[in-house]
């Protein structure tokens, strides 16, 4: 952390330090070999200059191997984050691995005692996990400094406790992933970070005030949840008379509509029947309909009878071609 009076998180203080020592002009040449490729995307060439500047500062000014490793890892996940946030980029991993060239050039120039402490490692993982890795890495960096500084008298206590609480779900997610030995999603740094359990900080007396401030929100949430559950399980026409009245009026409306639809139809049918039975037109129409019915029945009968000889001829013709004798039932 930057100072005893500052609430700045340790990960943020690393960025502040790197930014304050940035020297882009002296670092541009490291990005020349990939300029044609990265310049197609807005802001990526400038990002390359900044990353080159940060790495140059780390190699020139930091001598502690652990600190070098921490700072280089921070720059790597910062690079992840900046590329992810660029909406112009569709293939994030392609851009990410293009940084291998300037990165390896810088750590190979003699300023780094151990290149392994700062090698670029860019696993090809889903984009939303790139962002989660950055957040989880920051959490791991910030945990120990928060635990050391935290006290009830510290003016930053609420801010620190809130930060830990906010990342509690993320920690739980990574613990489950890494417990299943899912190396594709589980970053190597989490093996050491797993001991940074959120509740070990949240249960400290210094976080009691923060947890107490959450109680009204939790009570309100439980009350709303309880009311919603009660409303779901206790609904009846008696509980909602307006709803019952609406159902009754709706039923009455459907009945009226049905009656209005049926009455005209019945009127037409009754009128037609009376015309057929009683009126002179009906007397004239009945003989014609009866005559047409007889003609139709006679035609159907003749058509059916005409089928028998045709079928008999077809069967006998097939018997002749296959030399098969046909016997009718009368000869048996």
Backbone bond lengths (Angstrom), bond angles and torsions (degrees), N, CA, C in turn:
res aa  C-N    CA-C-N  psi(-1)  N-CA   C-N-CA  omega(-1)  CA-C   N-CA-C  phi
1 X - - - 1.436 - - 1.525 109.46 -
2 X 1.310 116.26 149.59 1.450 121.48 -170.38 1.516 112.56 -63.47
3 X 1.332 118.68 -45.55 1.458 122.54 179.98 1.513 109.14 -155.40
4 X 1.339 115.27 166.27 1.461 119.71 -177.04 1.520 112.26 -67.56
5 X 1.333 117.27 -22.12 1.458 120.98 -178.35 1.524 112.55 -96.28
6 X 1.327 116.94 -3.76 1.458 120.49 -175.72 1.520 110.42 -97.11
7 X 1.331 115.05 144.69 1.469 120.21 175.40 1.527 110.85 -94.66
8 X 1.305 117.33 10.63 1.462 121.32 -179.27 1.523 109.56 -65.27
9 X 1.308 115.95 133.25 1.459 121.32 178.39 1.527 109.97 -74.38
10 X 1.332 114.98 154.81 1.464 119.48 -175.16 1.526 111.88 -60.03
11 X 1.328 117.19 -42.91 1.471 120.54 179.35 1.525 110.92 -60.55
12 X 1.320 116.51 -39.08 1.467 120.12 178.60 1.521 111.24 -68.85
13 X 1.323 116.47 -32.99 1.465 119.67 179.50 1.532 111.45 -68.31
14 X 1.347 116.84 -30.72 1.470 120.13 175.46 1.517 109.70 -63.29
15 X 1.328 115.95 -45.78 1.464 119.99 179.16 1.532 110.89 -62.35
16 X 1.321 116.79 -41.26 1.467 120.75 178.89 1.525 110.60 -60.48
17 X 1.317 115.96 -42.35 1.473 120.58 179.32 1.527 111.47 -65.17
18 X 1.322 116.89 -47.24 1.470 120.50 -179.40 1.522 111.11 -62.93
19 X 1.311 115.84 -40.67 1.467 120.60 -178.39 1.525 110.95 -66.49
20 X 1.314 116.31 -36.90 1.464 120.02 -179.08 1.533 112.17 -70.05
21 X 1.325 116.84 -24.04 1.470 121.39 -179.52 1.531 112.14 -101.57
22 X 1.300 116.02 9.27 1.471 120.98 -176.39 1.529 111.45 -63.69
23 X 1.341 114.62 135.15 1.463 120.86 176.34 1.530 107.66 -139.04
24 X 1.323 114.81 83.06 1.461 121.26 -173.08 1.524 111.81 -65.17
25 X 1.325 117.24 -40.46 1.466 120.99 -175.26 1.525 111.89 -60.48
26 X 1.309 117.00 -35.93 1.467 120.63 -178.55 1.531 112.00 -82.24
27 X 1.321 116.69 -4.46 1.469 119.84 -175.38 1.523 113.53 -114.93
28 X 1.320 117.84 -5.14 1.467 120.76 -175.73 1.524 113.00 -60.68
29 X 1.333 116.29 -35.70 1.472 119.02 -174.33 1.532 112.61 -64.00
30 X 1.323 117.13 -22.01 1.470 119.56 178.78 1.533 112.19 -67.53
31 X 1.311 116.27 -20.38 1.470 120.65 -176.18 1.526 113.04 -100.19
32 X 1.325 117.68 5.15 1.466 120.56 -176.97 1.525 112.61 -62.12
33 X 1.319 117.12 -38.51 1.466 120.37 -175.53 1.530 113.51 -67.92
34 X 1.300 116.78 -19.95 1.470 119.89 -179.67 1.527 111.42 -117.11
35 X 1.320 116.62 11.36 1.466 120.73 -175.30 1.523 111.79 -58.87
36 X 1.339 117.24 -45.19 1.462 120.65 -176.74 1.524 111.04 -59.64
37 X 1.311 116.34 -37.95 1.465 120.70 -176.17 1.526 111.64 -78.55
38 X 1.327 117.69 -48.86 1.467 120.13 -172.91 1.521 112.79 -79.72
39 X 1.336 117.63 -21.13 1.471 119.52 -178.09 1.531 112.04 -71.59
40 X 1.329 117.13 -11.17 1.471 120.46 178.63 1.523 111.80 -71.38
41 X 1.316 116.25 -17.41 1.463 120.85 -176.68 1.524 109.72 -112.35
42 X 1.324 117.43 127.29 1.468 121.25 -177.17 1.528 112.36 -57.39
43 X 1.317 116.09 127.90 1.461 121.40 174.32 1.508 115.57 86.49
44 X 1.340 118.69 -12.11 1.466 120.10 -174.68 1.533 111.55 -76.54
45 X 1.330 117.63 -36.17 1.469 119.32 177.93 1.534 110.14 -64.26
46 X 1.311 116.53 -42.41 1.474 120.78 177.18 1.526 110.53 -63.32
47 X 1.330 116.71 -38.68 1.463 120.95 176.92 1.524 110.46 -61.74
48 X 1.321 117.09 -39.41 1.469 121.55 178.15 1.530 110.51 -61.93
49 X 1.325 117.08 -43.13 1.471 120.79 177.92 1.529 110.85 -60.99
50 X 1.326 115.84 -42.51 1.468 120.22 -178.49 1.527 111.28 -66.08
51 X 1.335 116.80 -44.54 1.464 120.78 179.09 1.528 110.18 -62.60
52 X 1.324 116.80 -42.18 1.467 120.93 177.73 1.526 110.79 -61.20
53 X 1.319 116.24 -39.46 1.469 120.79 178.31 1.528 111.46 -65.33
54 X 1.335 116.93 -42.83 1.469 120.67 179.57 1.525 110.64 -63.05
55 X 1.329 116.56 -44.26 1.463 120.69 -178.69 1.528 110.94 -65.87
56 X 1.312 116.89 -39.36 1.470 120.71 178.33 1.528 110.35 -62.38
57 X 1.310 116.49 -41.79 1.475 120.71 178.01 1.527 110.72 -63.23
58 X 1.340 116.74 -44.18 1.467 120.72 -179.58 1.523 110.46 -60.34
59 X 1.346 116.46 -45.34 1.462 120.53 -178.70 1.518 113.13 -67.92
60 X 1.319 117.02 -34.73 1.467 121.19 -175.99 1.525 113.21 -83.45
61 X 1.328 117.47 -35.26 1.463 120.45 -168.04 1.528 115.38 -109.00
62 X 1.309 118.20 -22.75 1.462 119.74 -176.09 1.522 110.15 -101.67
63 X 1.316 115.70 130.73 1.465 119.93 -177.80 1.529 112.72 -110.44
64 X 1.319 117.17 -24.58 1.459 120.77 -179.65 1.529 110.08 -73.09
65 X 1.320 115.91 123.21 1.469 120.35 -175.31 1.529 112.47 -60.97
66 X 1.313 117.11 -41.13 1.467 119.96 -179.99 1.525 111.33 -64.97
67 X 1.330 114.84 -38.97 1.462 118.62 179.50 1.520 110.74 -68.67
68 X 1.333 116.43 -38.88 1.467 120.67 176.91 1.525 110.20 -59.88
69 X 1.322 115.88 -45.53 1.467 120.46 -179.79 1.526 111.04 -62.68
70 X 1.329 116.54 -42.54 1.469 121.05 179.96 1.520 111.01 -64.14
71 X 1.338 116.43 -46.50 1.461 120.32 -177.82 1.531 111.59 -66.60
72 X 1.325 116.92 -40.45 1.472 120.29 178.95 1.530 110.70 -64.88
73 X 1.321 116.34 -40.24 1.472 119.76 177.47 1.518 110.39 -64.67
74 X 1.320 115.84 -39.09 1.465 118.96 178.23 1.528 110.42 -61.64
75 X 1.338 117.33 -43.83 1.471 120.99 179.34 1.523 110.42 -62.82
76 X 1.316 116.72 -38.65 1.471 120.41 179.88 1.529 111.07 -61.58
77 X 1.319 117.07 -48.00 1.470 119.67 -178.68 1.525 111.99 -74.07
78 X 1.325 116.28 -25.81 1.465 119.57 172.26 1.528 109.63 -65.88
79 X 1.330 116.12 -41.19 1.469 121.33 177.04 1.530 110.52 -62.08
80 X 1.324 116.70 -46.14 1.472 121.07 174.15 1.526 110.28 -49.58
81 X 1.323 115.03 -52.07 1.461 121.46 -173.66 1.525 111.87 -62.92
82 X 1.324 116.75 -42.79 1.468 120.62 -178.06 1.533 111.45 -66.60
83 X 1.315 117.47 -37.77 1.470 121.21 179.41 1.526 110.39 -69.92
84 X 1.318 116.64 -40.29 1.465 120.87 179.28 1.519 111.01 -62.35
85 X 1.316 116.80 -39.76 1.465 121.09 -176.41 1.527 112.96 -73.84
86 X 1.329 117.37 -13.42 1.466 120.84 -179.73 1.533 109.49 -79.33
87 X 1.317 116.94 108.79 1.464 122.65 -174.84 1.528 112.86 -72.97
88 X 1.327 117.44 -12.45 1.462 120.65 -179.39 1.528 112.14 -80.32
89 X 1.319 116.73 -14.76 1.467 121.47 -174.80 1.525 109.93 -93.86
90 X 1.317 115.79 130.57 1.464 121.07 177.09 1.532 111.33 -102.34
91 X 1.341 116.84 -38.88 1.464 120.81 178.56 1.532 108.72 -105.26
92 X 1.311 115.86 87.46 1.461 121.10 -174.47 1.528 112.11 -65.87
93 X 1.334 116.72 -39.68 1.463 119.29 -176.41 1.526 111.42 -67.49
94 X 1.315 117.11 -34.91 1.469 121.19 178.37 1.526 110.62 -61.46
95 X 1.328 116.68 -42.08 1.463 120.95 177.60 1.523 110.11 -67.85
96 X 1.318 115.77 -41.56 1.460 120.95 -176.25 1.528 111.83 -60.32
97 X 1.327 116.91 -46.80 1.469 118.91 -177.15 1.527 112.01 -73.28
98 X 1.341 117.66 -16.87 1.468 119.39 176.18 1.525 110.85 -66.76
99 X 1.331 117.12 -20.05 1.468 121.10 177.99 1.527 112.00 -77.00
100 X 1.323 118.01 -7.16 1.466 120.80 176.82 1.524 111.64 -58.55
101 X 1.341 116.39 -38.48 1.470 120.50 -174.65 1.531 111.49 -66.20
102 X 1.328 120.20 -57.88 1.465 118.48 178.75 1.528 112.75 -63.63
103 X 1.330 116.71 -36.20 1.470 120.38 -178.70 1.534 110.54 -61.61
104 X 1.338 117.01 -51.27 1.468 120.68 -178.96 1.524 111.81 -65.80
105 X 1.322 116.88 -32.39 1.469 120.55 177.01 1.526 110.54 -61.96
106 X 1.316 116.78 -43.40 1.467 121.55 -177.28 1.528 111.60 -68.42
107 X 1.330 118.16 -45.50 1.471 119.55 -176.06 1.532 111.96 -76.83
108 X 1.326 117.17 -5.77 1.468 120.84 179.72 1.528 112.82 -99.83
109 X 1.332 117.38 1.27 1.472 119.17 -173.78 1.523 113.92 -88.10
110 X 1.333 118.84 8.76 1.461 121.48 174.34 1.510 115.26 100.05
111 X 1.319 118.28 -11.62 1.467 120.07 -179.71 1.527 112.61 -77.90
112 X 1.302 117.04 -20.34 1.465 121.07 -179.39 1.530 109.54 -99.68
113 X 1.333 115.88 121.81 1.459 120.11 179.55 1.525 111.29 -67.06
114 X 1.317 116.01 -39.00 1.460 121.34 179.44 1.525 108.75 -129.26
115 X 1.304 115.07 106.52 1.471 118.52 -178.42 1.527 111.91 -64.64
116 X 1.334 116.17 -27.65 1.465 119.30 -178.76 1.528 112.04 -62.94
117 X 1.321 116.69 -23.28 1.466 119.83 178.81 1.524 112.47 -73.08
118 X 1.336 115.86 -12.26 1.469 118.06 -175.01 1.523 112.85 -138.48
119 X 1.308 116.63 25.25 1.467 118.49 179.51 1.529 110.57 -71.24
120 X 1.344 116.14 142.22 1.469 118.69 176.35 1.525 110.24 -77.20
121 X 1.295 116.58 124.73 1.465 121.94 176.27 1.517 106.94 -126.65
122 X 1.324 115.43 111.44 1.464 120.44 -175.97 1.527 110.06 -121.49
123 X 1.322 118.14 81.83 1.476 119.60 178.10 1.519 110.95 -64.92
124 X 1.319 115.31 144.15 1.471 121.03 -179.36 1.525 108.98 -86.16
125 X 1.319 115.67 91.43 1.461 121.35 -179.64 1.519 109.12 -118.14
126 X 1.347 117.95 161.23 1.469 120.07 179.17 1.522 111.64 -54.72
127 X 1.320 115.83 145.23 1.459 121.81 -171.33 1.522 113.00 -58.19
128 X 1.342 117.76 -38.79 1.465 118.68 -178.06 1.513 111.44 -68.20
129 X 1.356 117.66 -21.48 1.457 119.72 176.05 1.520 111.69 -82.44
130 X 1.333 118.09 -25.91 1.466 120.04 172.09 1.522 109.69 -56.49
131 X 1.323 115.23 -46.17 1.461 120.68 -179.57 1.528 110.77 -65.65
132 X 1.321 117.15 -38.82 1.464 120.72 179.56 1.530 111.17 -67.97
133 X 1.333 116.50 -36.46 1.462 119.43 177.95 1.524 110.47 -60.93
134 X 1.341 116.46 -42.19 1.470 120.63 179.07 1.527 110.28 -61.75
135 X 1.305 118.19 -45.91 1.465 121.73 179.91 1.529 111.19 -64.70
136 X 1.348 116.02 -40.34 1.458 119.53 -179.66 1.522 110.95 -68.79
137 X 1.328 116.97 -38.10 1.464 120.94 178.34 1.528 110.25 -63.39
138 X 1.327 116.78 -44.00 1.466 120.69 177.89 1.531 110.80 -61.43
139 X 1.329 116.14 -41.68 1.471 120.37 178.35 1.529 110.40 -59.45
140 X 1.320 116.39 -44.50 1.466 120.82 -179.12 1.528 111.24 -63.58
141 X 1.329 116.59 -37.98 1.467 120.49 177.59 1.527 111.53 -68.19
142 X 1.298 116.42 -37.98 1.465 121.07 -172.11 1.528 113.80 -82.48
143 X 1.319 117.17 -20.03 1.468 120.78 -170.63 1.536 112.59 -60.47
144 X 1.330 117.44 -56.90 1.473 120.54 -176.15 1.530 112.75 -61.91
145 X 1.340 119.15 -46.15 1.470 118.63 177.48 1.532 112.95 -59.66
146 X 1.343 116.62 -37.19 1.472 119.58 177.46 1.527 110.15 -64.55
147 X 1.317 116.39 -45.66 1.466 120.60 -177.71 1.533 111.16 -62.16
148 X 1.327 116.69 -36.96 1.468 120.84 -179.33 1.529 112.10 -72.35
149 X 1.317 116.76 -35.19 1.466 120.15 -176.26 1.523 113.38 -88.49
150 X 1.301 116.46 -17.78 1.461 120.07 -169.62 1.528 111.49 -70.81
151 X 1.316 115.14 129.92 1.458 122.82 173.02 1.520 108.09 -157.65
152 X 1.318 116.31 161.37 1.466 120.15 -177.71 1.519 111.70 -63.69
153 X 1.336 116.20 -27.86 1.459 120.26 -178.73 1.524 112.26 -82.69
154 X 1.325 116.62 -14.57 1.464 119.97 -177.06 1.522 109.85 -70.14
155 X 1.316 116.24 128.13 1.468 120.54 -178.43 1.522 112.16 -68.18
156 X 1.325 116.89 -15.22 1.469 121.08 -179.05 1.528 112.06 -95.10
157 X 1.331 117.16 2.73 1.465 120.41 -173.84 1.521 112.12 -54.58
158 X 1.323 116.87 -48.95 1.464 119.86 -178.21 1.525 111.05 -61.92
159 X 1.326 117.18 -41.71 1.464 121.81 179.71 1.524 111.11 -62.90
160 X 1.346 116.89 -43.28 1.462 120.94 -179.80 1.534 111.40 -66.62
161 X 1.333 115.88 -45.06 1.469 119.93 -179.25 1.526 110.75 -63.57
162 X 1.311 115.97 -38.75 1.469 120.69 178.15 1.525 110.74 -63.92
163 X 1.334 117.04 -40.45 1.472 121.19 178.65 1.533 110.35 -62.31
164 X 1.316 117.08 -46.76 1.472 120.83 179.62 1.522 110.73 -62.60
165 X 1.312 116.55 -43.36 1.463 121.54 -179.38 1.529 110.99 -63.79
166 X 1.313 116.44 -38.56 1.469 121.41 -179.03 1.527 111.55 -64.95
167 X 1.325 117.54 -29.53 1.465 121.48 -177.96 1.528 113.07 -99.83
168 X 1.316 115.85 9.25 1.468 120.30 -179.52 1.525 111.36 -62.61
169 X 1.321 116.75 -44.74 1.466 120.82 179.87 1.518 112.29 -64.84
170 X 1.331 116.94 -38.03 1.465 121.33 178.94 1.527 110.48 -65.02
171 X 1.321 116.38 -42.81 1.466 120.77 177.52 1.534 110.48 -59.91
172 X 1.321 116.83 -44.87 1.470 121.61 179.87 1.528 110.86 -61.47
173 X 1.330 116.23 -40.10 1.470 120.90 179.69 1.523 111.12 -63.62
174 X 1.329 117.12 -46.30 1.468 120.29 -179.15 1.524 111.52 -68.98
175 X 1.307 117.28 -34.33 1.466 119.64 178.19 1.524 110.67 -63.32
176 X 1.326 116.37 -40.02 1.468 120.56 178.33 1.527 110.86 -67.39
177 X 1.333 116.96 -42.27 1.465 121.02 179.53 1.521 111.15 -62.17
178 X 1.320 115.91 -46.20 1.461 120.03 -176.18 1.524 111.86 -74.46
179 X 1.327 117.41 -27.38 1.466 120.62 175.88 1.520 110.79 -65.54
180 X 1.331 116.48 -29.73 1.465 121.82 177.91 1.522 112.28 -85.76
181 X 1.336 116.54 8.38 1.464 123.35 179.46 1.524 111.76 55.31
182 X 1.310 114.59 39.74 1.461 120.30 178.52 1.528 108.68 -88.32
183 X 1.331 116.66 86.13 1.463 121.19 -176.16 1.523 112.18 -67.10
184 X 1.308 116.23 -20.86 1.463 119.91 -179.36 1.526 111.01 -65.05
185 X 1.327 116.21 -36.68 1.460 121.25 -179.12 1.529 113.00 -105.98
186 X 1.320 118.10 -18.83 1.462 122.04 -174.35 1.525 110.58 -91.41
187 X 1.322 118.50 114.99 1.471 120.94 179.93 1.524 111.11 -73.97
188 X 1.317 116.09 151.74 1.469 120.67 -176.87 1.525 111.89 -63.78
189 X 1.336 117.53 -30.60 1.464 119.54 -177.03 1.526 112.77 -69.48
190 X 1.329 117.82 -16.51 1.464 119.35 -175.82 1.526 112.04 -72.14
191 X 1.314 117.02 -20.77 1.464 119.71 179.31 1.532 110.46 -59.16
192 X 1.319 115.91 -40.51 1.463 120.43 177.55 1.528 111.54 -81.31
193 X 1.323 115.99 -30.13 1.464 121.58 -175.48 1.523 112.79 -78.61
194 X 1.306 117.43 -16.07 1.470 120.34 -174.58 1.524 112.30 -59.87
195 X 1.323 115.98 -25.79 1.467 119.63 -179.73 1.532 112.37 -73.61
196 X 1.340 117.06 -11.09 1.470 121.61 -177.98 1.533 110.48 -84.24
197 X 1.305 115.94 70.55 1.469 122.53 -174.48 1.531 110.17 -75.23
198 X 1.312 118.75 126.36 1.474 121.26 -176.72 1.526 113.92 -57.00
199 X 1.331 117.13 -42.97 1.469 120.09 -174.94 1.527 113.11 -66.48
200 X 1.321 117.48 -21.39 1.463 119.10 177.97 1.527 111.22 -67.66
201 X 1.318 116.77 -25.71 1.465 120.83 173.53 1.521 110.35 -90.02
202 X 1.321 116.86 -43.40 1.470 120.52 -176.72 1.527 112.47 -64.62
203 X 1.334 117.66 -24.69 1.466 121.02 179.81 1.529 112.76 -88.31
204 X 1.317 117.44 -0.86 1.467 120.76 177.14 1.533 110.17 -71.24
205 X 1.341 117.30 151.16 1.475 120.10 177.88 1.529 112.93 -55.83
206 X 1.326 116.64 -29.31 1.466 120.08 -178.58 1.525 112.06 -65.05
207 X 1.339 117.68 -22.95 1.471 121.28 -179.51 1.526 112.35 -98.07
208 X 1.334 116.62 2.74 1.471 119.61 -178.14 1.522 111.24 -62.97
209 X 1.313 116.63 -40.47 1.463 120.46 -179.42 1.522 110.79 -65.68
210 X 1.334 116.00 -40.24 1.471 120.00 178.24 1.527 110.35 -63.64
211 X 1.325 117.67 -45.58 1.465 121.43 -179.52 1.528 111.12 -65.43
212 X 1.321 116.03 -34.24 1.463 120.13 177.38 1.525 110.94 -65.81
213 X 1.328 116.38 -35.42 1.470 120.24 179.57 1.525 112.02 -68.13
214 X 1.329 116.85 -21.10 1.469 121.00 179.32 1.522 112.61 -83.15
215 X 1.337 117.29 -16.31 1.458 120.89 -172.95 1.524 113.59 -59.92
216 X 1.359 119.66 -45.91 1.474 118.48 177.89 1.523 113.26 -57.94
217 X 1.335 116.77 -37.72 1.467 120.11 178.48 1.524 110.64 -66.01
218 X 1.335 116.39 -42.26 1.465 120.01 179.93 1.528 111.15 -66.41
219 X 1.354 116.19 -39.84 1.469 119.84 178.35 1.526 110.95 -63.81
220 X 1.339 115.45 -42.61 1.468 119.73 179.56 1.519 110.87 -63.93
221 X 1.334 116.39 -39.96 1.463 120.76 179.21 1.519 110.95 -64.75
222 X 1.335 116.67 -43.20 1.466 120.37 178.89 1.525 111.23 -64.52
223 X 1.348 115.62 -37.33 1.464 119.58 179.43 1.517 111.26 -65.83
224 X 1.342 115.69 -44.05 1.466 120.12 178.82 1.521 110.44 -64.34
225 X 1.336 116.29 -42.40 1.467 120.84 179.35 1.524 110.93 -63.15
226 X 1.351 116.33 -41.42 1.460 120.39 179.06 1.509 112.58 -65.22
227 X 1.341 116.66 -40.99 1.461 120.38 178.26 1.517 111.39 -64.56
228 X 1.329 115.46 -42.51 1.470 119.35 179.72 1.515 110.82 -62.56
229 X 1.345 116.05 -40.65 1.464 120.45 178.84 1.522 110.61 -65.61
230 X 1.352 117.29 -41.40 1.459 121.18 179.42 1.509 112.10 -65.25
231 X 1.330 116.52 -41.02 1.465 120.27 179.05 1.514 111.26 -64.36
232 X 1.328 116.12 -33.39 1.466 120.42 -178.62 1.521 111.42 -70.61
233 X 1.343 116.89 -38.51 1.463 120.56 -174.06 1.525 113.87 -91.46
234 X 1.332 119.02 -10.26 1.464 121.15 -176.95 1.514 110.51 -127.35
235 X 1.297 116.22 65.54 1.462 121.04 177.05 1.513 108.55 -121.75
236 X 1.352 117.53 124.75 1.460 122.88 178.84 1.511 107.87 -150.71
237 X 1.339 119.22 167.98 1.464 121.22 177.89 1.518 112.08 -57.67
238 X 1.380 117.20 -33.23 1.456 118.81 179.22 1.514 111.20 -67.78
239 X 1.369 116.07 -35.59 1.459 119.53 179.85 1.508 111.53 -70.86
240 X 1.336 116.81 -25.26 1.459 120.99 -176.23 1.524 109.43 -129.70
241 X 1.346 118.79 77.47 1.470 120.30 -178.22 1.500 112.54 -61.49
242 X 1.324 116.62 -34.13 1.475 119.07 179.59 1.511 109.95 -63.18
243 X 1.352 115.12 -40.01 1.458 119.65 179.04 1.514 110.45 -65.64
244 X 1.359 116.64 -39.62 1.464 120.67 179.40 1.519 111.08 -64.16
245 X 1.358 115.54 -43.46 1.464 119.13 178.32 1.511 110.78 -61.06
246 X 1.310 115.03 -39.14 1.468 118.94 179.95 1.522 110.76 -64.05
247 X 1.354 116.29 -41.02 1.464 119.84 179.26 1.519 110.84 -63.51
248 X 1.366 116.20 -41.06 1.456 119.18 -179.34 1.518 111.31 -66.10
249 X 1.335 115.62 -43.58 1.468 118.61 179.87 1.513 110.85 -66.18
250 X 1.361 115.61 -34.76 1.463 119.62 178.22 1.520 110.51 -65.60
251 X 1.370 116.31 -41.38 1.467 120.43 178.69 1.524 110.99 -63.49
252 X 1.341 116.05 -42.02 1.469 120.45 179.00 1.513 111.11 -62.90
253 X 1.329 115.22 -39.82 1.463 119.90 179.69 1.520 110.81 -63.34
254 X 1.357 116.69 -42.07 1.471 119.84 179.11 1.524 110.59 -63.43
255 X 1.335 117.69 -39.27 1.469 121.12 179.78 1.519 111.17 -63.90
256 X 1.330 116.03 -44.99 1.468 120.19 179.12 1.516 111.57 -62.02
257 X 1.338 114.94 -40.77 1.471 119.25 -179.95 1.519 110.79 -63.80
258 X 1.353 116.42 -41.47 1.464 120.58 -179.88 1.523 111.04 -63.73
259 X 1.332 117.27 -42.06 1.461 120.82 179.96 1.521 111.47 -64.62
260 X 1.341 114.93 -40.15 1.464 118.71 179.38 1.526 111.35 -64.98
261 X 1.321 116.20 -29.76 1.469 120.03 179.98 1.525 111.34 -78.51
262 X 1.341 117.69 -38.50 1.472 122.06 -174.78 1.523 112.47 -75.48
263 X 1.346 118.68 -41.22 1.467 121.72 -175.25 1.524 113.97 -57.23
264 X 1.328 120.43 -47.24 1.478 118.57 178.50 1.516 112.84 -60.06
265 X 1.350 116.23 -38.54 1.465 120.27 -179.35 1.527 110.76 -64.68
266 X 1.332 116.91 -44.81 1.466 120.75 178.24 1.522 111.48 -63.20
267 X 1.312 116.65 -37.95 1.472 120.62 179.78 1.513 111.09 -61.69
268 X 1.347 115.88 -42.00 1.473 120.03 179.96 1.523 110.30 -64.71
269 X 1.356 116.99 -43.28 1.466 120.43 -178.74 1.534 111.41 -64.47
270 X 1.338 117.06 -44.52 1.474 120.62 -179.95 1.514 110.94 -63.23
271 X 1.323 116.66 -42.78 1.473 121.00 179.56 1.522 110.91 -61.46
272 X 1.357 116.19 -42.90 1.469 120.44 -179.81 1.521 110.65 -63.36
273 X 1.354 116.43 -41.28 1.459 120.63 -178.99 1.537 111.17 -64.44
274 X 1.312 117.34 -42.60 1.465 121.20 178.72 1.523 111.65 -63.45
275 X 1.335 115.69 -40.53 1.472 119.59 178.62 1.526 110.66 -62.59
276 X 1.343 115.77 -38.20 1.463 120.23 -177.30 1.530 111.14 -71.68
277 X 1.345 117.70 -37.58 1.457 121.47 -173.59 1.536 113.31 -87.83
278 X 1.324 118.20 -38.43 1.469 121.66 -166.18 1.516 113.41 -106.46
279 X 1.308 118.48 -41.73 1.474 121.16 -170.11 1.520 111.68 -75.33
280 X 1.362 118.77 159.22 1.474 122.95 174.82 1.518 112.33 -57.74
281 X 1.329 115.85 -34.37 1.469 118.75 178.15 1.517 110.62 -61.62
282 X 1.345 116.91 -39.69 1.456 120.92 178.20 1.513 111.20 -65.41
283 X 1.360 117.54 -39.35 1.466 121.29 178.74 1.520 110.86 -63.29
284 X 1.320 117.68 -37.94 1.474 121.32 178.86 1.524 111.11 -72.61
285 X 1.355 118.01 -34.41 1.467 122.38 -173.35 1.521 112.17 -76.42
286 X 1.347 119.06 -33.28 1.459 121.34 -172.98 1.520 112.94 -61.35
287 X 1.398 120.11 -48.94 1.476 118.86 179.69 1.522 112.91 -59.91
288 X 1.349 116.41 -37.59 1.473 119.31 179.34 1.519 111.38 -63.93
289 X 1.312 117.45 -41.93 1.465 120.53 179.84 1.519 111.03 -66.15
290 X 1.354 117.51 -39.51 1.462 120.71 179.66 1.522 111.12 -65.32
291 X 1.378 116.17 -40.13 1.465 120.65 179.28 1.536 110.67 -64.04
292 X 1.348 116.62 -41.45 1.475 120.34 -179.35 1.526 110.56 -66.85
293 X 1.322 116.80 -33.92 1.469 120.40 179.45 1.518 110.80 -67.64
294 X 1.380 117.74 -41.88 1.467 121.43 178.35 1.511 111.38 -63.06
295 X 1.330 116.28 -43.18 1.483 120.19 -179.79 1.517 110.03 -62.59
296 X 1.328 116.84 -42.01 1.466 120.94 -179.02 1.518 110.72 -64.49
297 X 1.352 117.79 -44.01 1.467 121.00 -179.94 1.516 111.32 -64.21
298 X 1.349 117.55 -39.15 1.465 121.95 179.62 1.510 110.75 -64.38
299 X 1.328 117.54 -40.69 1.473 121.57 -179.82 1.516 110.67 -64.90
300 X 1.310 116.53 -40.98 1.464 119.91 -179.57 1.518 110.54 -65.27
301 X 1.367 116.75 -40.53 1.460 120.87 -179.25 1.513 111.09 -63.95
302 X 1.353 116.68 -42.87 1.466 120.69 179.66 1.526 110.96 -64.43
303 X 1.333 116.29 -37.95 1.473 119.55 -179.54 1.514 110.61 -64.95
304 X 1.334 116.52 -39.58 1.465 119.76 -179.25 1.515 110.87 -67.65
305 X 1.346 117.71 -42.29 1.463 121.04 -179.39 1.521 111.60 -65.99
306 X 1.319 116.32 -33.78 1.472 119.21 -177.53 1.515 111.88 -69.56
307 X 1.325 117.59 -16.02 1.465 120.01 -178.61 1.523 111.69 -73.60
308 X 1.338 118.16 -31.43 1.460 120.62 -173.71 1.519 113.70 -61.88
309 X 1.331 121.23 -51.36 1.468 119.08 179.77 1.504 112.27 -64.09
310 X 1.334 117.39 -33.09 1.467 119.89 -179.60 1.505 110.06 -64.25
311 X 1.353 115.83 -45.60 1.454 119.26 179.40 1.519 110.81 -63.47
312 X 1.364 116.72 -37.31 1.462 120.49 -179.91 1.514 110.33 -64.33
313 X 1.326 117.02 -41.57 1.471 121.14 179.55 1.510 110.10 -63.70
314 X 1.359 117.68 -43.23 1.466 121.01 -179.03 1.511 111.22 -63.40
315 X 1.322 116.63 -41.78 1.462 119.95 -178.64 1.515 110.63 -64.97
316 X 1.359 118.73 -46.28 1.455 122.33 -179.15 1.517 111.80 -64.71
317 X 1.338 117.04 -35.92 1.466 118.71 179.91 1.516 109.78 -66.08
318 X 1.354 117.70 -37.32 1.463 120.36 177.61 1.512 110.90 -68.40
319 X 1.342 117.49 -35.77 1.459 120.49 179.00 1.517 110.91 -65.03
320 X 1.329 115.90 -35.88 1.456 118.65 -179.14 1.500 111.81 -65.99
321 X 1.316 116.00 -41.14 1.463 119.19 -176.89 1.513 111.07 -70.27
322 X 1.340 117.35 -30.93 1.459 119.97 179.56 1.525 112.00 -98.68
323 X 1.404 118.26 1.09 1.460 123.43 179.59 1.527 111.13 57.81
324 X 1.334 115.36 45.38 1.466 121.40 179.66 1.518 108.09 -109.04
325 X 1.347 116.87 129.23 1.469 121.13 179.24 1.505 108.92 -78.86
326 X 1.308 115.80 140.22 1.469 121.37 179.85 1.520 108.36 -110.38
327 X 1.317 116.94 128.36 1.461 122.20 178.74 1.515 107.46 -119.82
328 X 1.340 111.34 130.85 1.463 115.44 176.42 1.514 108.92 -83.83
329 X 1.292 115.39 164.11 1.468 120.28 -178.44 1.508 112.79 -63.72
330 X 1.318 119.46 -21.32 1.455 122.24 -176.88 1.516 111.45 -70.32
331 X 1.347 119.24 -26.22 1.462 122.68 -175.69 1.523 112.68 -86.10
332 X 1.331 118.06 -9.17 1.464 119.86 -177.08 1.514 111.28 -79.99
